[in-house]
Amino acid sequence: MNLDTSPIAAIATAPGRGGIGVVRASGKNLQGLAQALFGTALKARHATYIPFTQDDGSLIDQGIAIYFKGPHSYTGEDVIELQGHGGPVVLQMLLQRVLQAGHEFGVRLAEPGEFTRRAYMNDKLDLAQAEAVADLIDASTEAAAKSATQSLSGAFSKTIHTLVERVTHLRMLVEATLDFPEEEIDFLEKSDARGQLKGIVEALDHVFRQASQGALLREGLNVVLVGQPNVGKSSLLNALAGADVAIVTPIAGTTRDKVSETIQIEGIPLNIIDTAGIRGHDEAVDLVERIGIERTWGEVGKADVILHMLDANHGPTLADESILAAFPEGVPVLRIWNKIDLSGHKPSLDQSPEATHIYLSAHDHLGIDLLRAELLRIAGWQQTGESLYLARERHLIALKNAARHLDHATQHAAQTDQSLDLFAEELRLAQTQLSTITGAFSSDDLLGVIFSRFCIGK
């Protein structure tokens, strides 16, 4: 990613029409830009109602200009925000005017995530907080938004900093003992190194559990409905969604392509995907239906959970068993026996070593709660009442790696003093892994990947 520190500008609001739109500029000294745009300087942290004009004096819009003097701004640099009407044409004209007026000052169009990257580089945010900005924008549930806000406020970073400090303190004691072996101090006993290490391991395990739960809020589960035509897949999608998002008819093969709907259960987003029904090998299908079936198997390959739909009124068929045999290994499969309103079964969940069977009626909404609870169980969701951290995959990997190094350190601590150098090295490696979460230790390549996924203007 470009590390150019010249002034930047971009539209900061989402594409499309809105009541208000914002164009933002950031740089080391923007009063010259303000003078070029408005013919006057702007007072810091004051909203100024002012006309936005072209260089020939013709009016673009009228709105509010706000000047934030660095370092008291989002990026830590001078920031000017122009708030006008939110039409896409108006905002493009306003952005072009800013770039034109700022040409002599080197103002250029911002890259994706560059405003937030500058906030990170200027110590306004650490890396975990910067990622939380994007997570808050992308949050698909209220619970995810609350967790992202927690991380943005620094709660996750503070927890990681505390862990790093504890590891650093223990590492300092170990290395001090290595530096002064002539004192013959029984380090492991007198400093309670094993007890300190045990406490760090327990704290890290607690953070990992919270982060894992938070990752569910961010990513959710891909749940794919699979089965023969007319077993009630679309009806189940509608029952779970609480709305008629899929067409339901008695005619087999109504669904020809996937239908997706994101719902939430206990704040966990579930991406429910209804697919085309799969017929037996001896049943004729037309070209469109054949393409739909191919797409069904494509979605199955990306599933986190497969709901294998069956007709409880007719029982299993050879086609049902052939579908089941074709599912990929390692993906949880729930066998959903639908239409119990016709078969006489009662809503129930039957867990056996071979499979989990759920008897329900999508039409009458019987047994739907059993399915919801089982999906939460598969997701590993536990209602703890604690604030969760909206962790990313890289955070979980770093926490796992840190735990592995602390486990090695525990093994060395159980041995003789001759293993203290290895003990110290494993503590150093654990500290490095934890520091990557907040960006205290991060490569430029990692930063480039993270910020390139932001939208332009943020």
Wavefront OBJ file of the C-alpha trace (Angstrom):
o trace
v 0.000 0.000 0.000
v 1.188 3.534 -0.841
v 2.934 5.202 2.109
v 2.777 8.661 0.495
v 1.945 11.256 3.172
v 0.659 13.942 0.800
v -2.837 15.360 1.503
v -5.732 13.109 0.492
v -9.428 13.585 -0.220
v -12.422 11.318 -0.831
v -16.177 11.033 -0.470
v -16.726 9.666 3.049
v -20.389 8.669 2.784
v -21.837 5.586 1.135
v -22.635 5.552 -2.606
v -26.160 6.522 -3.576
v -28.529 9.324 -2.665
v -28.983 10.663 0.857
v -29.990 13.747 2.770
v -26.374 14.562 3.630
v -23.082 13.665 1.994
v -19.532 14.258 3.232
v -16.295 14.949 1.394
v -13.247 14.631 3.633
v -9.654 15.828 3.216
v -6.665 15.070 5.446
v -3.104 16.388 5.429
v -0.415 18.123 7.450
v -1.528 21.705 6.778
v -4.901 22.292 5.197
v -5.526 25.966 5.913
v -4.073 26.691 2.481
v -6.672 24.352 0.975
v -9.430 26.101 2.948
v -8.228 29.445 1.655
v -8.235 28.148 -1.929
v -11.744 26.723 -1.547
v -13.453 29.502 0.382
v -11.167 32.557 0.238
v -10.887 32.508 4.011
v -9.406 30.430 6.823
v -11.620 28.175 8.911
v -11.830 28.289 12.697
v -10.847 24.975 14.274
v -13.689 22.763 15.513
v -16.394 25.207 14.420
v -19.116 24.479 11.878
v -19.179 27.179 9.207
v -22.181 27.481 6.888
v -20.659 28.446 3.571
v -21.223 28.210 -0.195
v -19.312 25.510 -2.077
v -18.305 27.063 -5.405
v -16.370 26.222 -8.545
v -13.176 28.156 -9.317
v -15.224 30.501 -11.518
v -17.552 31.327 -8.628
v -20.521 29.268 -9.825
v -22.390 27.506 -7.038
v -22.074 23.753 -6.500
v -23.960 23.557 -3.202
v -24.301 25.202 0.181
v -23.348 23.349 3.305
v -21.166 23.137 6.376
v -17.358 23.119 6.500
v -15.608 21.872 9.643
v -11.849 22.157 10.238
v -10.095 19.845 12.726
v -6.577 20.930 13.598
v -4.175 18.033 13.967
v -3.471 16.102 16.094
v -7.038 16.583 17.369
v -8.710 14.772 14.498
v -9.576 11.267 13.327
v -6.346 10.860 11.353
v -4.093 12.905 13.640
v -3.530 15.344 10.746
v -5.474 18.452 9.756
v -8.896 17.362 8.513
v -11.524 19.336 6.568
v -15.026 17.901 6.210
v -17.485 19.392 3.744
v -21.066 18.420 4.502
v -23.524 19.040 1.705
v -26.525 17.413 0.084
v -26.077 13.705 -0.514
v -26.645 13.418 -4.251
v -23.919 11.412 -6.039
v -23.447 14.051 -8.765
v -23.163 16.878 -6.226
v -20.603 14.953 -4.164
v -18.525 14.075 -7.239
v -18.506 17.736 -8.278
v -17.494 18.757 -4.763
v -14.712 16.153 -4.636
v -13.366 17.269 -8.015
v -13.380 20.861 -6.766
v -11.363 19.875 -3.681
v -8.850 17.997 -5.831
v -8.632 20.910 -8.254
v -8.179 23.553 -5.536
v -5.720 21.323 -3.718
v -3.596 20.517 -6.764
v -0.916 23.042 -5.803
v -0.782 21.481 -2.314
v -0.407 17.954 -3.647
v -3.914 16.790 -2.691
v -4.744 13.429 -4.299
v -7.588 10.899 -4.185
v -7.389 8.654 -1.108
v -6.829 4.922 -1.408
v -9.152 2.396 0.310
v -8.731 2.622 4.083
v -6.132 5.369 3.903
v -7.820 7.690 6.393
v -7.935 4.921 8.995
v -4.407 3.809 8.141
v -3.182 7.335 8.860
v -5.059 7.250 12.168
v -3.149 4.049 12.950
v 0.218 5.421 11.820
v -0.341 8.577 13.918
v -1.222 6.535 17.040
v -4.863 7.590 17.096
v -5.911 3.937 16.856
v -4.089 0.654 17.226
v -4.521 -2.065 14.606
v -7.322 -3.913 16.412
v -9.249 -0.652 16.790
v -8.690 0.207 13.124
v -10.138 -3.166 12.097
v -13.084 -2.526 14.412
v -13.945 0.545 12.323
v -14.561 -1.678 9.285
v -16.314 -4.289 11.424
v -18.705 -1.677 12.823
v -19.567 -0.539 9.294
v -20.079 -4.138 8.133
v -21.954 -5.365 11.234
v -25.016 -7.378 10.194
v -26.608 -7.694 13.662
v -27.064 -5.490 16.702
v -24.862 -7.811 18.768
v -22.072 -7.565 16.177
v -22.320 -3.773 16.176
v -22.086 -3.645 19.991
v -19.031 -5.908 19.997
v -17.363 -3.856 17.261
v -17.980 -0.721 19.324
v -16.362 -2.442 22.305
v -13.257 -3.169 20.242
v -13.219 0.333 18.745
v -13.301 1.823 22.241
v -10.127 -0.121 23.027
v -11.537 -2.848 25.299
v -9.999 -5.705 23.265
v -6.699 -3.853 22.893
v -6.546 -3.151 26.632
v -7.029 -6.840 27.387
v -4.250 -7.789 24.958
v -1.930 -5.096 26.388
v -2.495 -6.488 29.895
v -1.558 -9.982 28.689
v 1.558 -8.641 26.962
v 2.590 -6.799 30.146
v 2.228 -9.975 32.218
v 4.275 -11.989 29.736
v 6.894 -9.209 29.584
v 7.176 -9.075 33.372
v 7.709 -12.833 33.615
v 10.155 -12.746 30.725
v 12.120 -9.980 32.510
v 12.476 -12.168 35.615
v 13.634 -15.138 33.565
v 16.207 -13.169 31.597
v 17.490 -11.462 34.743
v 18.158 -14.889 36.234
v 19.971 -15.910 33.055
v 22.127 -12.768 33.282
v 23.166 -13.422 36.906
v 23.554 -17.188 37.311
v 26.210 -16.746 40.013
v 23.576 -15.698 42.517
v 22.192 -19.225 42.358
v 18.645 -18.042 42.993
v 16.026 -20.701 42.725
v 14.121 -18.605 40.243
v 11.178 -20.902 39.590
v 10.335 -21.162 43.286
v 11.077 -17.706 44.715
v 9.464 -15.724 41.896
v 6.530 -18.143 41.592
v 7.248 -18.319 37.858
v 5.093 -21.386 37.416
v 2.183 -19.699 39.195
v 2.558 -16.546 37.100
v 2.696 -18.592 33.923
v -0.386 -20.583 34.916
v -2.296 -17.346 35.513
v -1.275 -16.012 32.094
v -2.353 -19.242 30.392
v -5.752 -19.119 32.106
v -6.244 -15.461 31.160
v -5.305 -16.173 27.551
v -7.739 -19.083 27.421
v -10.532 -16.794 28.664
v -9.719 -14.158 26.036
v -9.679 -16.817 23.313
v -13.141 -18.045 24.298
v -14.504 -14.491 24.187
v -12.795 -13.833 20.853
v -14.100 -17.094 19.368
v -17.637 -16.169 20.355
v -17.119 -12.717 18.873
v -15.860 -14.226 15.627
v -19.239 -15.941 15.271
v -20.929 -12.548 15.498
v -18.748 -11.291 12.671
v -18.689 -14.246 10.312
v -21.863 -16.190 11.105
v -22.587 -19.594 9.581
v -23.407 -20.636 6.029
v -26.377 -22.991 6.351
v -27.385 -24.812 3.150
v -30.768 -26.509 2.650
v -30.453 -29.641 0.492
v -32.925 -32.330 -0.512
v -35.237 -33.671 -3.147
v -37.813 -31.409 -4.786
v -40.952 -30.583 -2.788
v -39.660 -31.688 0.640
v -40.213 -28.192 2.055
v -36.828 -26.477 1.779
v -38.341 -23.155 0.751
v -40.989 -23.417 3.457
v -38.268 -23.941 6.059
v -36.331 -20.930 4.752
v -39.480 -18.822 5.119
v -40.138 -20.206 8.614
v -36.598 -19.401 9.762
v -36.633 -15.970 8.107
v -40.084 -15.108 9.410
v -41.104 -13.868 5.949
v -42.008 -15.211 2.512
v -38.575 -14.841 0.904
v -38.894 -17.977 -1.248
v -41.722 -19.073 -3.548
v -43.622 -22.075 -2.189
v -45.925 -24.192 -4.396
v -46.957 -27.873 -4.497
v -45.150 -28.130 -7.836
v -41.852 -29.985 -7.546
v -38.823 -28.084 -8.836
v -40.156 -24.574 -8.163
v -36.751 -23.438 -6.870
v -34.380 -23.452 -9.837
v -31.574 -21.359 -8.342
v -30.310 -20.596 -4.858
v -32.230 -18.190 -2.636
v -30.238 -16.607 0.197
v -31.448 -14.891 3.344
v -29.456 -13.705 6.365
v -31.228 -14.122 9.691
v -30.018 -13.947 13.273
v -30.461 -16.225 16.233
v -29.296 -14.854 19.590
v -27.368 -12.248 17.602
v -25.549 -14.860 15.477
v -25.933 -14.172 11.742
v -26.960 -17.228 9.737
v -26.727 -17.137 5.966
v -29.520 -19.548 5.000
v -29.271 -20.779 1.408
v -32.219 -22.573 -0.209
v -31.116 -24.628 -3.211
v -32.660 -26.391 -6.176
v -34.088 -29.821 -5.386
v -31.998 -32.857 -6.342
v -33.917 -35.583 -8.161
v -33.066 -39.256 -8.402
v -30.674 -40.386 -11.128
v -33.490 -41.968 -13.151
v -35.667 -38.840 -13.211
v -35.471 -36.551 -16.214
v -34.545 -32.909 -15.627
v -34.394 -30.025 -18.065
v -31.276 -27.945 -18.719
v -32.236 -25.115 -16.349
v -32.926 -27.537 -13.485
v -29.653 -29.364 -14.184
v -27.733 -26.081 -13.858
v -29.604 -25.390 -10.603
v -28.574 -28.787 -9.222
v -24.941 -28.120 -10.135
v -25.138 -24.848 -8.227
v -26.659 -26.709 -5.287
v -23.581 -28.905 -5.006
v -21.407 -25.817 -5.338
v -23.114 -24.292 -2.283
v -22.798 -27.587 -0.386
v -19.041 -27.368 -0.872
v -18.988 -24.001 0.931
v -21.398 -24.919 3.746
v -20.639 -24.699 7.455
v -23.804 -26.704 8.210
v -25.958 -28.809 5.883
v -29.681 -29.247 6.531
v -30.653 -32.438 4.702
v -34.395 -32.120 4.187
v -36.561 -35.249 4.072
v -40.293 -35.932 3.895
v -41.443 -37.414 7.230
v -44.777 -38.366 5.656
v -43.158 -40.696 3.098
v -39.961 -41.764 4.832
v -36.449 -42.044 3.353
v -35.837 -43.085 -0.230
v -32.820 -44.369 -2.132
v -32.427 -40.883 -3.612
v -32.241 -39.431 -0.076
v -29.486 -41.867 0.857
v -27.521 -41.110 -2.322
v -27.721 -37.379 -1.530
v -26.483 -38.016 2.017
v -23.575 -40.140 0.761
v -22.410 -37.313 -1.518
v -22.000 -34.728 1.249
v -18.394 -33.686 1.996
v -16.775 -35.144 5.105
v -16.256 -32.975 8.147
v -19.306 -30.736 7.606
v -22.091 -31.118 10.221
v -25.273 -32.559 8.709
v -28.704 -32.271 10.322
v -31.370 -34.599 8.911
v -34.558 -32.532 8.946
v -37.757 -34.598 8.791
v -40.332 -32.104 7.566
v -44.145 -32.336 7.243
v -44.835 -33.919 10.657
v -48.221 -32.182 10.426
v -49.026 -34.901 7.859
v -47.050 -37.826 9.298
v -48.289 -37.659 12.885
v -44.825 -37.310 14.437
v -44.288 -34.949 17.344
v -41.628 -32.196 17.246
v -38.433 -33.768 18.552
v -34.662 -33.900 18.309
v -32.933 -37.273 18.232
v -29.154 -37.330 18.564
v -27.315 -40.539 17.772
v -23.649 -41.312 17.003
v -24.519 -41.522 13.301
v -26.637 -38.404 12.859
v -28.864 -35.777 14.427
v -32.522 -35.994 13.388
v -34.994 -33.155 13.896
v -38.716 -33.680 13.322
v -40.600 -30.498 12.485
v -43.248 -28.855 10.352
v -42.108 -25.812 8.419
v -45.707 -25.200 7.327
v -47.100 -25.104 10.877
v -43.894 -23.763 12.503
v -43.628 -26.787 14.790
v -40.159 -27.741 16.039
v -38.466 -24.672 14.529
v -37.082 -23.722 17.965
v -35.396 -27.130 18.190
v -33.602 -26.421 14.928
v -32.555 -22.948 16.042
v -31.133 -24.311 19.296
v -29.216 -27.052 17.466
v -27.708 -24.538 15.036
v -26.487 -22.471 18.002
v -25.001 -25.609 19.571
v -23.112 -26.454 16.370
v -21.845 -22.878 16.210
v -20.486 -23.277 19.740
v -22.489 -20.317 20.960
v -22.852 -19.839 24.692
v -24.788 -16.974 26.224
v -22.168 -15.750 28.714
v -23.510 -12.283 29.459
v -19.980 -10.933 28.928
v -18.941 -8.352 26.387
v -17.434 -10.092 23.380
v -14.649 -9.002 21.057
v -15.488 -9.013 17.353
v -12.351 -10.977 16.552
v -10.994 -11.682 13.093
v -9.369 -14.868 11.898
v -5.887 -13.371 12.265
v -6.636 -12.513 15.912
v -7.664 -16.105 16.643
v -4.548 -17.445 14.896
v -2.323 -15.124 16.936
v -4.036 -16.173 20.181
v -3.655 -19.864 19.263
v 0.031 -19.390 18.444
v 0.615 -17.518 21.704
v -1.103 -20.329 23.629
v 1.125 -22.889 21.890
v 4.281 -21.005 22.895
v 3.059 -20.674 26.480
v 2.411 -24.412 26.512
v 6.027 -24.994 25.444
v 7.156 -22.549 28.141
v 5.187 -24.554 30.722
v 7.003 -27.722 29.655
v 10.387 -26.028 30.020
v 9.408 -24.584 33.422
v 8.771 -28.120 34.636
v 12.368 -29.084 33.888
v 15.683 -28.030 35.442
v 17.261 -24.565 35.416
v 19.129 -25.543 32.260
v 15.878 -24.980 30.327
v 15.483 -21.333 31.398
v 16.886 -20.035 28.112
v 14.248 -22.013 26.209
v 11.635 -20.831 28.706
v 12.596 -17.218 27.974
v 12.520 -17.772 24.206
v 9.015 -19.228 24.264
v 7.827 -16.258 26.325
v 9.356 -13.909 23.743
v 7.583 -15.723 20.908
v 4.251 -15.592 22.782
v 4.725 -11.868 23.381
v 5.414 -11.286 19.682
v 2.251 -13.157 18.650
v 0.080 -11.132 21.026
v 1.654 -7.874 19.846
v 0.629 -8.549 16.251
v -3.022 -8.174 17.277
v -2.708 -4.498 18.200
v -0.048 -3.784 15.596
v 2.820 -3.205 18.034
v 4.609 -5.787 15.891
v 3.258 -5.979 12.336
v 4.724 -6.253 8.857
v 3.961 -3.738 6.123
v 2.477 -6.574 4.066
v -0.079 -7.290 6.796
v -1.025 -3.610 7.012
v -1.470 -3.435 3.260
v -3.856 -6.399 3.244
v -5.918 -5.101 6.165
v -6.455 -1.542 4.951
v -6.971 -2.449 1.297
v -10.264 -4.078 2.340
v -11.688 -0.810 3.665
v -13.953 1.389 1.571
v -12.550 4.555 0.021
v -13.163 7.526 2.296
v -12.683 5.604 5.552
l 1 2 3 4 5 6 7 8 9 10 11 12 13 14 15 16 17 18 19 20 21 22 23 24 25 26 27 28 29 30 31 32 33 34 35 36 37 38 39 40 41 42 43 44 45 46 47 48 49 50 51 52 53 54 55 56 57 58 59 60 61 62 63 64 65 66 67 68 69 70 71 72 73 74 75 76 77 78 79 80 81 82 83 84 85 86 87 88 89 90 91 92 93 94 95 96 97 98 99 100 101 102 103 104 105 106 107 108 109 110 111 112 113 114 115 116 117 118 119 120 121 122 123 124 125 126 127 128 129 130 131 132 133 134 135 136 137 138 139 140 141 142 143 144 145 146 147 148 149 150 151 152 153 154 155 156 157 158 159 160 161 162 163 164 165 166 167 168 169 170 171 172 173 174 175 176 177 178 179 180 181 182 183 184 185 186 187 188 189 190 191 192 193 194 195 196 197 198 199 200 201 202 203 204 205 206 207 208 209 210 211 212 213 214 215 216 217 218 219 220 221 222 223 224 225 226 227 228 229 230 231 232 233 234 235 236 237 238 239 240 241 242 243 244 245 246 247 248 249 250 251 252 253 254 255 256 257 258 259 260 261 262 263 264 265 266 267 268 269 270 271 272 273 274 275 276 277 278 279 280 281 282 283 284 285 286 287 288 289 290 291 292 293 294 295 296 297 298 299 300 301 302 303 304 305 306 307 308 309 310 311 312 313 314 315 316 317 318 319 320 321 322 323 324 325 326 327 328 329 330 331 332 333 334 335 336 337 338 339 340 341 342 343 344 345 346 347 348 349 350 351 352 353 354 355 356 357 358 359 360 361 362 363 364 365 366 367 368 369 370 371 372 373 374 375 376 377 378 379 380 381 382 383 384 385 386 387 388 389 390 391 392 393 394 395 396 397 398 399 400 401 402 403 404 405 406 407 408 409 410 411 412 413 414 415 416 417 418 419 420 421 422 423 424 425 426 427 428 429 430 431 432 433 434 435 436 437 438 439 440 441 442 443 444 445 446 447 448 449 450 451 452 453 454 455 456 457 458
